[in-house]
Amino acid sequence: MNKIELLQSLSVLSVASIADADKTIRVMSSAIRPVDTGKKILGFARTVSCYNDFLTIIAALSQSKAGDVLVVDSQESTRALVGELFSTEAQRRGLSGIIVDGPVRDIEMLRKLEIPVFAKSYCPCSGTTQKIMETQTEIQCGGITVAPEEVVFGDEDGIIVASVEQLIDLVPVAIQIQKDEETIVEKIREGECLTDMLNFKEHVELLEGGLESSLSFKT
């Protein structure tokens, strides 16, 4: 599976399915939320580090390519680093999204764009344009480490980050998890009881007896 095939496979999955396939996967803080609902973010990280100054973001945009996700470590900035202009330019360039661990602005206009923007907060006041900091280096965003070219995958449940190799291994597992859950949901809608499909009773009895056990669906 190459990178393009990986993205195609991920695009029909939920972030939760990947997280279920590997419960140790890196997940950004839930403080970073989509500006607009119903949008999924999926692409390769183009990292930015800056503080209350968006000159570095302009540099990153000028270096970006289609399929990139701009991932910004704002270092606890209090001023907006991204707004309508940068988001519109990112969309024109074919970027797959923008994630800012800090403030953005022009929220009404951002919600009208197709490109997904995720942010930690909003602020009407923009940053300065006086300092070039770093791009395409390992950063901290949403409480986790993000390296350039890692895969960023987010929806309203949250944002995960992983290497291409890790996700290639996880995709088949996540596909099966999602299929199984769709089957279970259909059975519940048809009137079957969820606990009857689980080894719930046996699992609880083993735990109460001091033994190890895992909750699972009956085959």
C-alpha positions as CSV (number, residue, x, y, z in Angstrom):
1,M,0.0,0.0,0.0
2,N,1.5,3.4,-1.0
3,K,0.7,6.8,0.5
4,I,-2.1,7.5,-1.9
5,E,-3.8,4.2,-1.3
6,L,-3.4,4.7,2.4
7,L,-5.2,8.0,2.3
8,Q,-8.0,6.5,0.2
9,S,-8.4,3.7,2.7
10,L,-8.5,6.2,5.7
11,S,-11.0,8.5,4.0
12,V,-13.8,5.9,4.4
13,L,-12.9,5.1,8.0
14,S,-13.7,7.0,11.2
15,V,-10.9,8.3,13.5
16,A,-12.5,6.2,16.3
17,S,-11.9,3.0,14.3
18,I,-8.2,3.7,13.9
19,A,-8.0,4.6,17.6
20,D,-9.8,1.2,18.5
21,A,-7.2,-0.6,16.3
22,D,-4.4,0.9,18.4
23,K,-5.3,2.3,21.8
24,T,-1.8,3.7,22.3
25,I,-2.0,5.9,19.1
26,R,-1.1,9.6,19.6
27,V,-4.3,11.7,20.0
28,M,-4.3,15.5,20.2
29,S,-6.0,17.3,23.1
30,S,-9.8,17.5,22.8
31,A,-9.3,21.3,23.3
32,I,-8.5,21.5,19.6
33,R,-11.9,21.4,17.8
34,P,-13.1,21.8,14.3
35,V,-14.3,25.3,13.5
36,D,-17.0,23.8,11.4
37,T,-18.9,20.6,11.9
38,G,-19.0,17.6,9.5
39,K,-15.5,18.1,8.1
40,K,-12.7,15.5,8.1
41,I,-9.1,16.4,8.0
42,L,-6.6,14.0,6.4
43,G,-3.1,14.6,5.0
44,F,0.6,14.9,5.7
45,A,1.9,17.2,8.4
46,R,3.6,20.5,7.4
47,T,4.7,21.7,10.8
48,V,5.1,25.3,12.0
49,S,6.4,26.8,15.2
50,C,5.6,30.4,16.1
51,Y,4.4,32.7,18.9
52,N,2.0,35.6,18.5
53,D,3.4,36.2,15.0
54,F,2.2,34.7,11.8
55,L,5.1,35.5,9.4
56,T,6.3,31.8,9.7
57,I,2.9,30.6,8.7
58,I,3.2,32.7,5.5
59,A,6.5,31.0,4.9
60,A,5.0,27.6,5.5
61,L,2.1,28.3,3.1
62,S,4.5,29.4,0.4
63,Q,6.4,26.1,0.8
64,S,3.3,23.9,1.0
65,K,2.0,21.4,-1.5
66,A,-1.4,19.8,-2.2
67,G,-2.3,17.2,0.4
68,D,-0.4,18.9,3.3
69,V,-2.0,19.7,6.6
70,L,-0.6,22.8,8.2
71,V,0.0,21.9,11.9
72,V,0.9,24.9,14.1
73,D,2.5,24.9,17.5
74,S,1.5,28.4,18.7
75,Q,3.5,28.1,22.0
76,E,0.5,29.4,23.9
77,S,-0.1,32.4,21.6
78,T,-2.9,34.7,22.6
79,R,-3.3,36.3,19.2
80,A,-4.9,34.9,16.1
81,L,-2.5,33.2,13.7
82,V,-4.8,32.0,11.0
83,G,-7.9,33.6,9.5
84,E,-9.9,33.9,6.3
85,L,-6.9,35.0,4.1
86,F,-4.5,32.1,5.0
87,S,-7.3,29.5,4.9
88,T,-8.5,30.7,1.5
89,E,-4.9,30.5,0.2
90,A,-4.5,27.1,1.8
91,Q,-7.6,25.9,0.0
92,R,-6.4,27.4,-3.3
93,R,-3.1,25.5,-3.0
94,G,-5.0,22.2,-2.3
95,L,-4.0,21.8,1.3
96,S,-6.0,19.2,3.2
97,G,-6.5,21.3,6.3
98,I,-5.1,23.5,9.0
99,I,-4.6,22.7,12.7
100,V,-3.7,25.5,15.2
101,D,-2.9,24.8,18.8
102,G,-3.9,28.3,19.6
103,P,-6.3,31.1,18.3
104,V,-7.8,31.7,14.9
105,R,-10.3,34.3,13.7
106,D,-12.8,35.1,10.9
107,I,-14.9,32.2,12.1
108,E,-18.0,33.0,10.1
109,M,-15.9,33.0,6.9
110,L,-13.9,29.9,7.8
111,R,-17.1,28.0,8.1
112,K,-18.0,28.9,4.5
113,L,-14.8,27.4,3.1
114,E,-14.4,23.8,2.1
115,I,-11.0,23.4,3.8
116,P,-11.3,22.1,7.4
117,V,-9.8,24.2,10.1
118,F,-9.2,23.0,13.7
119,A,-8.3,25.3,16.5
120,K,-7.9,25.6,20.2
121,S,-9.5,29.0,20.6
122,Y,-10.7,32.2,18.8
123,C,-9.4,35.8,19.0
124,P,-10.3,38.8,16.9
125,C,-6.8,40.3,17.3
126,S,-4.1,39.2,14.8
127,G,-0.5,38.5,15.6
128,T,2.5,40.4,14.4
129,T,4.7,39.8,11.3
130,Q,8.2,40.4,12.7
131,K,9.8,37.0,13.3
132,I,10.5,34.0,11.2
133,M,10.7,30.8,13.3
134,E,10.8,27.2,12.3
135,T,9.0,25.1,9.8
136,Q,9.2,21.3,9.0
137,T,10.7,20.4,12.4
138,E,9.3,18.2,15.2
139,I,6.7,20.2,17.2
140,Q,4.3,19.8,20.0
141,C,0.6,20.3,19.1
142,G,-2.3,19.4,21.2
143,G,-0.1,17.7,23.8
144,I,1.6,15.3,21.4
145,T,4.7,15.3,19.2
146,V,4.1,15.8,15.5
147,A,6.9,15.3,12.9
148,P,6.9,16.5,9.3
149,E,5.2,14.2,6.8
150,E,3.4,12.2,9.4
151,V,-0.2,11.4,8.7
152,V,-2.8,13.7,10.4
153,F,-6.3,12.3,10.6
154,G,-9.1,14.1,12.3
155,D,-12.9,14.4,12.6
156,E,-15.3,15.6,15.3
157,D,-14.1,12.8,17.6
158,G,-10.6,14.2,17.6
159,I,-7.2,14.1,15.8
160,I,-4.7,11.3,15.6
161,V,-1.2,11.4,14.3
162,A,0.9,8.4,13.2
163,S,3.6,7.4,10.7
164,V,2.7,6.0,7.3
165,E,4.1,2.6,8.2
166,Q,2.1,2.4,11.4
167,L,-1.2,3.3,9.7
168,I,-0.6,0.8,6.9
169,D,-0.5,-1.9,9.5
170,L,-3.6,-0.5,11.3
171,V,-5.9,0.0,8.3
172,P,-7.0,-3.7,7.8
173,V,-7.7,-4.0,11.6
174,A,-9.7,-0.7,11.6
175,I,-11.7,-1.8,8.5
176,Q,-12.7,-5.0,10.2
177,I,-13.6,-3.1,13.4
178,Q,-15.8,-0.7,11.5
179,K,-17.5,-3.5,9.6
180,D,-18.2,-5.5,12.8
181,E,-19.6,-2.4,14.5
182,E,-21.9,-1.7,11.6
183,T,-23.2,-5.3,11.8
184,I,-23.8,-5.0,15.5
185,V,-25.6,-1.7,15.2
186,E,-27.9,-3.2,12.5
187,K,-28.6,-6.2,14.9
188,I,-29.5,-3.8,17.7
189,R,-31.9,-1.9,15.4
190,E,-33.5,-5.2,14.5
191,G,-34.2,-5.8,18.2
192,E,-31.2,-7.8,19.5
193,C,-29.9,-6.9,23.0
194,L,-26.3,-5.6,23.1
195,T,-25.3,-7.4,26.3
196,D,-26.5,-10.7,24.7
197,M,-23.9,-10.2,22.0
198,L,-21.1,-9.6,24.6
199,N,-19.3,-12.0,26.9
200,F,-20.4,-9.5,29.6
201,K,-21.5,-12.0,32.3
202,E,-18.4,-14.2,32.0
203,H,-16.1,-11.2,31.8
204,V,-17.5,-9.7,35.0
205,E,-17.3,-13.0,36.8
206,L,-13.7,-13.5,35.9
207,L,-12.8,-9.9,37.0
208,E,-14.6,-10.4,40.3
209,G,-12.6,-13.6,40.8
210,G,-9.4,-11.8,40.4
211,L,-8.6,-13.2,37.0
212,E,-7.7,-11.4,33.8
213,S,-10.4,-11.0,31.1
214,S,-11.3,-9.0,28.1
215,L,-14.7,-7.8,27.1
216,S,-15.5,-9.0,23.6
217,F,-18.3,-9.8,21.2
218,K,-19.4,-13.5,20.9
219,T,-18.5,-15.1,17.7
